[in-house]
Amino acid sequence: MIDPARVRHCYELAKQDLLSERDPSGHWIGELSTSALSTATAVSALQLALINGSASSRADASLIRGGVDYLLANQNSDGGWGDTDLSYSNIATTMLAVAALTLTGDAEKHPSVLSAAKAYIDEKGGIPGLRARYGKDKTFAVPILTNYALARLVSWKKVSPLPFEAAVFPQSFYKFIKLPVVSYAIPALVGIGQAKFYHDKPWNPLIRGIRSAAFKPAAKVLTKMQPESGGYLEAIPLTSFVVMSLAATARANSEVAQNGLRFIRDSVRPDGSWPIDTNLATWVTTLSINALSVLEDDNSHLTPECLDWLLACQTKTIHPFTGAAPGAWGWTDLSGSVPDADDTPGALLALKYFYERGDCDDATKEQILQAAHNGCRWLMDLQNSDGGWPTFCKGWGTQPFDRSGSDITAHAMRGIAAWASDLPEAQRRLDQGQKYLERMQQHDAWLPLWFGNQDRTEEDNPIYGTVKVLNYFRDIAASPVNIGESDRQAATKALKWLASQQNADGGFGGGKAISDRTQGQYESSVEETALAIEGLLCDNKGTENSPAWEKAVDWLCRRVEENSHGECSPIGFYFSKLWYYEKLYPRIMTVSALAHACRAIESSVRENPTSVSGNRD
């Protein structure tokens, strides 16, 4: 039997740990994993700018050397490189590392490093293997091959042309043109596409003429989309691909290239590496708020300054990157952030907590209400025709990371449902979303878009996806939103499936399927175990799955007691299967899971005082 005092004690420990990670201004910033992939692209961009006479890049030699040293020190035993220091090798990152080391001359100086890397690339199928990893999505495959061509490791004939001329059309037209890259990769489309055109012009005179005429107008899009920080999406790889393309087309001293170089310099880590993105401050702050607000008797630590910061993060104008209307939130408060359908509902749920807390004056409550209504309308306007929600842009369904996703849809629906009583249109939108989720349930589970498990063959994460949908069912059970019998059945099947995925040690990993890497169960992680606990408790009692969630809580409590609950796993996807982990994810998820466990235990005690143990035996 479970010990309520132990669970509450572990919750308090985890909570204090999470609170200690706050910025002095009252919100969270977090820390993204260091990345060999980002480091390789940054080194290539800096080196190509140096080679091509950038006016302000002569001082970059030390940054290049630091990045090279990091890459040399972090090659995996199989000869490849992974996206993070906890990631398995993959062909994309390995090819980028080889290109960077070749450009700097270090591949020649370290023949054993190069030999092992080439053997790994050959084993994974070489260029055909790279293309197979991404399929029809050219967002990442073409930039990698461009980097390879710039290092003279492959002929430009091997690099697919990108229709950079399409960027001259209004943003509202992009979804109709069926571009071969995702919506947030327009800067790469322009930069990489122009580098290919510069070095290998098409034989067709008509296409050559069109692209020549569109070269300068398309380049202006790079200026329009570049944020104040200089970093597109605050992302090192995307910015680096643009900079290296400009440097290789006699534009190393252009304003865009110089701003990009400034961003790269500003983003380097003390160990010489670069992260995948600057930070996820808005995302981890709303996750933290929502985790810390589960227990009604324990919410005084969330400050008015945190609320003010969150309100200030809401977009107030049309966004230059995607053309998104005002009213939404992106993943950070920095200038390179883009509003999306995952961070916006996170903010809406956090605002609901502040709105209902009871210590807001009327003016503040009105400000929250206005912000929430604007956010909900923004989300409802973004809904796809299939009933689901995409991440950034409505109607972009040709590439994987532009389609509707179950995790995004469930989160968007939670955000809207929190404020549905004030929005007459909400119920119809939620009905459409519920039908989408019903169609997307596979083998009783749901797959997410932005999270994975590197041990699974398909690199997906049904634990994460299923829990995010179950969280929606939990929320609407206590709301005025209607739910049908088919939805209840879907939730029941998902709960049964989730309980069946538990490992023998009580934790959860990627599921029960056998992996070539693990030869058995997927290793239990803090993130996936905490998520599973929350999912199993979606009825706020967990009566149907008591053995499963109690064993999982015991596993998680042991991690807190050992002070190992902060150990990260690379479960996050950035874009195009680019892995990352975030320092705060396990901490936030532990707090949320144990808070839900405390609530379930308290509910059980009220109904049956003898249902739980008062000790640890």
C-alpha positions in Angstrom: 0.0 0.0 0.0 1.1 3.5 -0.7 2.3 5.9 2.1 0.7 9.3 1.8 3.3 11.0 4.0 6.1 9.6 1.8 4.5 10.8 -1.4 3.8 14.3 0.0 7.4 14.5 1.3 8.8 13.6 -2.1 6.5 16.1 -3.7 7.8 18.8 -1.4 11.4 17.9 -2.2 10.8 18.0 -5.9 8.8 21.2 -5.6 11.6 23.0 -3.8 14.1 21.8 -6.4 11.9 23.1 -9.2 11.4 26.5 -7.4 15.1 26.8 -6.9 15.5 26.8 -10.7 13.5 30.0 -11.1 15.0 33.1 -12.6 15.1 36.0 -10.0 12.3 37.7 -12.0 10.0 34.8 -11.0 9.8 32.7 -14.2 11.8 29.7 -15.5 14.4 29.8 -18.3 15.7 26.2 -18.2 18.7 24.8 -20.1 18.6 22.9 -23.4 21.0 20.1 -24.0 24.3 20.8 -25.7 24.3 19.6 -29.3 26.9 18.1 -31.6 24.6 18.9 -34.5 24.3 22.6 -33.6 28.1 22.7 -32.9 28.9 21.3 -36.3 26.7 23.7 -38.2 28.0 26.7 -36.2 31.6 25.7 -36.9 30.9 25.4 -40.6 29.2 28.7 -40.7 32.0 30.5 -38.9 34.7 28.8 -41.0 33.0 29.6 -44.3 32.5 33.2 -43.2 36.2 33.4 -42.3 37.3 31.8 -45.6 35.1 34.2 -47.6 36.3 37.4 -46.0 33.7 38.3 -43.5 34.6 41.7 -42.1 34.0 40.8 -38.5 34.8 37.1 -38.3 38.6 37.2 -37.8 38.1 36.9 -34.1 36.1 33.7 -34.6 39.1 31.4 -34.9 38.9 30.6 -31.1 35.2 29.8 -31.4 35.9 27.5 -34.3 38.7 25.8 -32.4 36.4 25.3 -29.3 33.7 23.8 -31.4 36.2 21.4 -33.2 37.6 20.3 -29.8 34.1 19.6 -28.6 33.3 17.5 -31.7 36.6 15.5 -31.5 35.9 14.8 -27.8 32.3 13.7 -28.3 32.5 11.2 -31.2 30.6 8.0 -30.2 32.3 4.6 -30.1 30.6 3.6 -33.3 32.3 6.4 -35.2 29.2 8.6 -35.4 27.8 11.6 -33.6 24.4 12.0 -31.9 22.3 15.1 -31.7 23.0 15.4 -27.9 25.6 13.9 -25.5 22.9 11.3 -24.6 21.9 10.5 -28.1 22.7 7.6 -30.3 24.7 8.3 -33.5 22.7 9.2 -36.6 23.7 9.8 -40.2 22.6 13.4 -40.3 24.7 14.7 -37.4 27.6 12.5 -38.4 27.7 14.0 -41.9 27.5 17.5 -40.5 30.4 16.8 -38.1 32.5 15.4 -41.0 31.7 18.5 -43.1 32.7 20.8 -40.3 35.9 19.0 -39.6 36.8 18.9 -43.3 36.2 22.7 -43.7 38.5 23.4 -40.8 41.2 21.0 -41.9 40.9 18.8 -38.8 39.6 15.8 -40.6 43.0 15.5 -42.4 44.8 16.0 -39.1 42.8 13.3 -37.4 42.5 10.4 -39.9 41.2 7.9 -37.4 38.3 10.1 -36.5 37.5 10.6 -40.2 37.9 6.9 -41.0 35.5 5.8 -38.2 33.0 8.5 -39.2 33.0 7.5 -42.9 32.6 3.8 -42.0 29.6 4.8 -39.9 28.1 6.8 -42.8 28.7 4.0 -45.2 27.0 1.5 -42.8 23.9 3.7 -42.7 23.6 3.9 -46.5 25.5 7.1 -47.3 23.5 9.8 -49.1 20.6 7.4 -50.0 20.5 6.6 -46.3 20.3 10.2 -45.4 17.4 10.8 -47.8 15.6 7.7 -46.6 15.7 9.1 -43.0 13.7 12.2 -44.1 11.6 10.9 -47.0 9.9 13.6 -49.0 10.8 16.3 -46.4 13.8 18.2 -47.7 13.9 20.6 -44.8 17.0 19.0 -43.3 18.4 16.6 -46.0 19.1 19.3 -48.5 20.9 21.6 -46.1 23.1 18.7 -44.9 24.1 17.9 -48.5 24.7 21.6 -49.1 27.0 21.7 -46.2 28.7 18.6 -47.6 29.0 20.2 -51.0 30.5 23.4 -49.4 33.1 21.1 -47.8 33.7 19.6 -51.3 32.7 16.1 -50.1 30.0 15.7 -52.7 29.2 17.2 -56.1 26.6 20.0 -56.3 24.7 17.7 -58.7 23.8 15.6 -55.6 22.1 18.5 -54.0 18.4 18.9 -54.8 17.4 22.4 -55.9 15.0 24.2 -53.7 12.4 26.7 -55.2 13.7 29.8 -53.4 11.8 31.9 -55.9 8.5 30.8 -54.2 9.5 32.9 -51.2 8.6 36.1 -53.2 4.9 35.1 -52.9 2.8 36.4 -50.0 3.0 34.0 -47.0 -0.7 33.2 -47.3 0.2 31.5 -50.7 2.9 29.2 -49.3 0.5 26.4 -48.3 -0.9 26.3 -51.9 2.5 26.1 -53.5 3.3 22.7 -51.8 6.8 23.6 -50.8 9.2 20.7 -50.1 10.1 22.1 -46.7 8.2 22.7 -43.5 6.6 26.1 -42.9 9.2 27.3 -40.4 12.1 26.6 -42.8 11.6 29.4 -45.3 15.0 31.0 -44.5 16.7 27.7 -45.3 14.6 27.4 -48.5 16.0 30.7 -49.6 19.6 30.5 -48.4 20.2 26.9 -49.4 18.2 27.2 -52.6 20.3 30.2 -53.6 23.6 28.5 -52.8 22.6 25.6 -55.0 21.7 28.0 -57.8 24.9 30.0 -57.4 27.1 26.9 -57.7 25.1 24.8 -60.1 22.6 26.7 -62.3 19.9 24.6 -64.0 20.3 23.9 -67.7 16.7 24.9 -68.4 16.9 28.5 -69.6 13.4 29.3 -68.5 14.0 28.1 -64.9 17.4 29.8 -64.9 15.8 33.1 -66.0 13.1 32.9 -63.4 15.5 32.2 -60.6 17.9 34.8 -61.7 15.1 37.4 -61.6 13.9 36.2 -58.2 17.3 36.1 -56.6 17.4 39.5 -55.0 13.7 39.8 -54.2 13.8 36.4 -52.4 16.9 37.4 -50.5 14.9 40.3 -49.0 12.7 37.7 -47.3 15.7 36.7 -45.2 15.9 40.3 -43.9 12.2 40.5 -43.3 12.1 37.3 -41.3 15.3 37.7 -39.3 14.5 38.7 -35.7 16.4 41.2 -33.6 18.6 38.5 -32.1 19.8 37.5 -35.5 18.8 33.9 -35.0 16.0 32.4 -37.0 13.7 30.6 -34.5 16.5 31.2 -32.0 17.9 28.0 -33.6 21.6 27.6 -34.3 21.2 25.0 -37.1 18.7 27.1 -39.2 20.7 30.3 -38.7 24.0 28.5 -39.5 22.6 27.1 -42.7 21.6 30.6 -43.8 24.9 32.1 -42.8 27.0 29.4 -44.6 24.9 29.8 -47.7 25.4 33.6 -47.8 29.1 33.2 -47.1 29.4 30.8 -50.0 27.6 33.1 -52.4 29.8 36.2 -51.9 27.5 37.7 -49.2 29.4 37.0 -46.0 29.3 40.8 -45.2 25.6 41.2 -45.8 23.5 42.5 -43.0 21.7 39.1 -42.6 25.0 37.2 -42.5 26.5 39.5 -39.9 23.4 39.4 -37.7 23.5 35.6 -38.0 27.1 35.5 -37.0 26.4 37.7 -34.0 23.7 35.3 -32.9 26.1 32.3 -33.3 28.8 34.1 -31.2 26.3 35.1 -28.5 25.0 31.5 -28.2 28.2 29.5 -27.7 28.5 27.5 -24.4 31.6 27.6 -22.1 32.6 24.2 -23.3 32.8 25.3 -26.9 29.5 23.7 -28.0 26.2 25.2 -29.0 22.6 24.2 -28.0 19.9 23.5 -30.4 18.0 26.6 -29.5 18.5 29.5 -27.0 15.9 28.5 -24.5 12.3 27.3 -24.0 11.5 29.9 -21.3 7.7 30.3 -22.0 7.2 26.6 -22.4 9.0 25.5 -19.3 7.4 28.4 -17.3 3.8 27.4 -18.2 4.6 23.7 -17.6 6.0 24.7 -14.2 2.9 26.8 -13.3 0.5 24.1 -14.4 2.5 21.5 -12.4 2.7 23.7 -9.2 -1.0 24.6 -9.4 -2.4 21.0 -9.2 -2.8 21.1 -5.4 -5.2 23.8 -4.2 -3.5 24.1 -0.8 0.0 24.7 -2.3 0.1 27.6 -4.8 1.4 30.7 -3.0 4.8 30.4 -4.6 3.6 31.5 -8.0 4.1 35.3 -8.0 2.4 38.2 -9.7 5.7 38.9 -11.5 5.4 35.6 -13.2 1.9 36.4 -14.4 3.1 39.8 -15.7 5.9 38.2 -17.6 3.6 35.6 -19.1 1.1 38.2 -20.2 3.9 40.2 -21.8 4.9 37.2 -23.9 1.7 37.2 -25.8 2.1 38.4 -29.4 0.6 41.8 -30.1 1.2 42.1 -33.8 1.2 40.0 -37.0 4.3 37.8 -36.8 6.9 38.4 -39.6 8.0 34.8 -39.7 4.8 33.0 -40.3 2.3 35.8 -40.8 0.5 34.6 -37.7 -2.2 36.9 -36.2 -1.6 38.4 -32.8 -2.9 36.7 -29.6 -0.7 33.7 -29.2 2.5 32.5 -27.4 5.8 31.0 -28.7 8.2 28.9 -26.7 10.4 31.8 -25.4 10.2 35.5 -24.8 13.2 36.1 -27.1 12.8 37.7 -30.5 13.3 34.6 -32.6 10.3 32.8 -31.1 7.3 32.0 -33.3 3.7 31.6 -31.9 2.4 28.0 -32.0 -0.4 25.7 -30.9 1.5 24.0 -28.1 2.8 27.0 -26.2 -0.4 28.9 -26.5 -2.6 26.4 -24.7 0.1 26.0 -22.1 -0.2 29.7 -21.4 -4.0 29.6 -21.5 -4.0 26.9 -18.8 -1.6 28.9 -16.7 -3.7 32.0 -17.0 -6.7 30.0 -15.9 -4.9 29.2 -12.6 -4.1 32.9 -12.0 -7.6 33.9 -12.9 -9.2 31.5 -10.4 -6.6 31.9 -7.6 -8.7 34.6 -5.9 -6.1 37.3 -5.2 -6.3 39.2 -8.5 -8.0 42.6 -8.5 -10.7 43.3 -11.1 -8.4 45.1 -13.5 -5.9 42.1 -13.5 -8.7 39.6 -14.0 -10.0 41.6 -16.9 -6.6 41.7 -18.4 -6.2 37.9 -18.1 -9.7 37.3 -19.5 -8.9 39.5 -22.6 -5.6 37.7 -23.1 -7.2 34.3 -22.8 -10.0 35.1 -25.2 -7.6 36.3 -27.8 -5.5 33.2 -27.3 -8.5 30.9 -27.7 -9.6 32.7 -30.8 -6.1 32.4 -32.3 -6.2 28.6 -31.6 -9.7 28.1 -33.1 -8.7 30.0 -36.2 -5.6 27.7 -36.6 -7.7 24.4 -36.6 -7.1 22.3 -39.7 -9.9 21.0 -41.9 -9.3 17.5 -40.5 -10.3 18.7 -37.0 -6.8 18.6 -35.6 -4.4 21.3 -34.8 -1.0 21.9 -36.6 1.9 23.5 -34.8 2.4 26.8 -36.7 0.5 27.2 -39.9 -3.0 26.1 -41.0 -3.3 24.0 -44.1 0.4 23.0 -44.4 -0.1 19.2 -44.6 2.5 18.0 -47.0 5.4 17.7 -44.5 5.5 15.7 -41.3 6.0 18.6 -38.8 3.3 20.7 -40.4 0.5 18.2 -40.1 -2.1 18.0 -37.3 -0.7 16.1 -34.3 -2.5 14.3 -31.5 -0.4 15.9 -28.8 -0.8 19.4 -30.2 -4.6 18.8 -30.8 -5.2 17.5 -27.2 -3.3 20.4 -25.7 -5.0 23.0 -27.8 -8.4 21.5 -26.9 -7.4 21.7 -23.2 -6.6 25.3 -23.5 -9.8 26.2 -25.3 -11.9 24.0 -22.9 -10.6 25.9 -19.9 -12.3 29.1 -21.2 -15.1 27.4 -23.2 -18.0 28.8 -21.1 -17.2 32.3 -22.5 -16.8 31.2 -26.1 -19.9 30.1 -28.0 -17.9 28.7 -30.9 -15.8 26.5 -28.6 -18.0 23.4 -28.4 -18.2 23.0 -32.2 -14.4 23.3 -32.5 -13.9 20.8 -29.6 -16.3 18.3 -31.2 -14.3 18.4 -34.4 -11.1 17.9 -32.4 -12.5 14.9 -30.5 -13.4 13.3 -33.8 -9.9 13.8 -35.0 -8.5 12.2 -31.9 -10.9 9.3 -32.2 -9.6 8.7 -35.8 -5.9 9.0 -34.7 -6.0 6.4 -31.9 -3.8 3.5 -33.0 -3.7 0.2 -31.1 -5.4 2.0 -28.2 -2.7 4.7 -28.1 -1.8 8.1 -29.6 1.5 9.1 -31.2 2.8 12.6 -30.6 4.4 14.9 -33.2 7.2 16.7 -31.1 8.4 13.9 -28.8 10.0 10.5 -29.3 11.9 7.7 -27.7 15.3 7.0 -29.4 15.1 3.3 -28.5 11.9 2.7 -30.5 12.4 1.6 -34.1 10.1 4.4 -35.4 11.5 6.8 -32.8 8.0 7.7 -31.7 6.7 8.0 -28.2 3.2 6.6 -27.6 3.5 7.1 -23.8 3.8 10.9 -24.3 1.1 11.1 -26.9 -1.4 8.9 -25.0 -0.9 10.8 -21.8 -1.4 14.2 -23.5 -4.8 13.0 -24.8 -5.8 11.4 -21.5 -5.0 14.8 -19.8 -7.7 16.3 -22.1 -10.2 13.8 -21.1 -9.4 14.4 -17.4 -9.9 18.2 -17.8 -13.2 18.0 -19.7 -14.7 15.7 -17.1 -14.7 18.7 -14.7 -15.8 21.2 -17.4 -19.0 22.2 -19.2 -17.7 20.6 -22.4 -19.7 17.7 -23.8 -18.0 14.3 -24.2 -19.6 11.4 -26.0 -19.6 7.6 -25.2 -17.1 6.9 -27.9 -14.6 9.3 -26.2 -15.1 7.6 -22.9 -14.5 4.2 -24.6 -11.3 5.6 -26.2 -10.1 6.9 -22.9 -10.8 3.5 -21.2 -8.9 1.6 -23.9 -6.0 4.0 -23.6 -5.8 3.6 -19.8 -5.7 -0.1 -20.1 -3.0 0.1 -22.8 -1.0 2.6 -20.7 -1.1 0.3 -17.6 0.1 -2.6 -19.8 3.3 -0.7 -20.8 4.8 -0.6 -17.3 8.2 -2.1 -16.8 9.0 -4.7 -14.2 10.8 -2.1 -12.1 7.6 -0.1 -11.8 8.8 2.7 -14.2 7.9 3.4 -17.8 10.1 3.9 -20.8 9.1 3.8 -24.5 6.7 0.9 -24.1 6.8 -2.9 -24.1 7.9 -3.6 -27.6 11.4 -5.2 -28.0 14.1 -3.0 -29.4 17.2 -4.0 -31.3 19.1 -1.7 -29.0 17.6 -2.8 -25.7 16.9 -6.5 -26.4 13.9 -6.2 -24.1 12.0 -3.5 -22.3 12.8 0.1 -22.9 14.6 1.6 -19.9 12.5 3.5 -17.5 13.0 7.2 -17.5 11.9 9.9 -15.1 10.0 11.8 -17.8 8.1 8.8 -19.1 7.3 7.4 -15.7 6.1 10.8 -14.5 3.9 11.2 -17.6 2.5 7.8 -17.2 1.5 8.4 -13.5 -0.4 11.5 -14.6 -2.1 9.6 -17.4 -3.1 6.7 -15.1 -4.6 9.2 -12.7 -6.7 11.0 -15.3 -9.8 10.3 -13.3 -8.1 12.0 -10.3 -8.5 8.7 -8.4 -6.8 6.0 -10.4 -9.1 3.3 -9.0 -9.0 1.3 -12.2 -5.2 1.2 -12.3 -4.2 1.3 -8.6 -1.4 -1.3 -8.8 0.2 0.4 -11.8 0.2 3.9 -10.6 1.2 3.0 -7.1 4.2 1.0 -8.4 5.1 3.9 -10.6 4.8 6.4 -7.8 7.1 4.2 -5.7 9.6 4.2 -8.5 9.5 8.0 -8.8 9.7 8.5 -5.1 12.8 6.5 -5.0 14.4 8.7 -7.6 13.5 11.8 -5.6 14.9 10.2 -2.4 18.1 9.4 -4.3 18.1 13.0 -5.8 18.3 11.4 -9.3 14.9 12.7 -10.5 16.7 15.4 -12.4 18.4 13.0 -14.8 17.3 13.8 -18.4 16.4 11.7 -21.3 16.5 12.9 -24.9 12.8 12.7 -25.6 12.2 16.0 -27.4 12.2 16.6 -31.1 13.1 20.0 -32.3 12.4 19.7 -36.0 13.0 16.9 -38.6 13.8 14.3 -35.9 16.4 16.5 -34.3 16.7 15.3 -30.7 17.1 17.4 -27.5 16.6 17.2 -23.8 15.7 20.0 -21.4 17.1 20.2 -17.8 13.7 21.1 -16.4 11.6 18.4 -18.1 12.2 15.7 -15.5 11.9 18.1 -12.6 8.6 19.6 -13.9 7.1 16.2 -14.8 8.1 14.8 -11.4 6.3 17.7 -9.5 3.2 17.3 -11.7 3.0 13.5 -11.3 3.5 13.6 -7.5 1.0 16.4 -7.2 -1.6 14.3 -9.0 -0.7 11.3 -6.8 -1.2 13.4 -3.7 -4.6 14.6 -4.9 -5.6 11.0 -5.8 -4.5 9.8 -2.4 -6.4 12.6 -0.6 -9.5 11.9 -2.6 -9.2 8.2 -1.7 -8.7 8.9 2.0 -11.8 11.1 2.0 -13.9 8.3 0.5 -12.3 5.4 2.4 -10.0 6.3 5.3 -8.5 2.8 5.4 -7.6 2.6 1.8 -4.0 3.8 2.2 -1.2 3.0 4.6 0.2 5.4 7.1 3.7 4.0 6.9 6.2 2.7 4.3 5.7 -1.0 4.9 
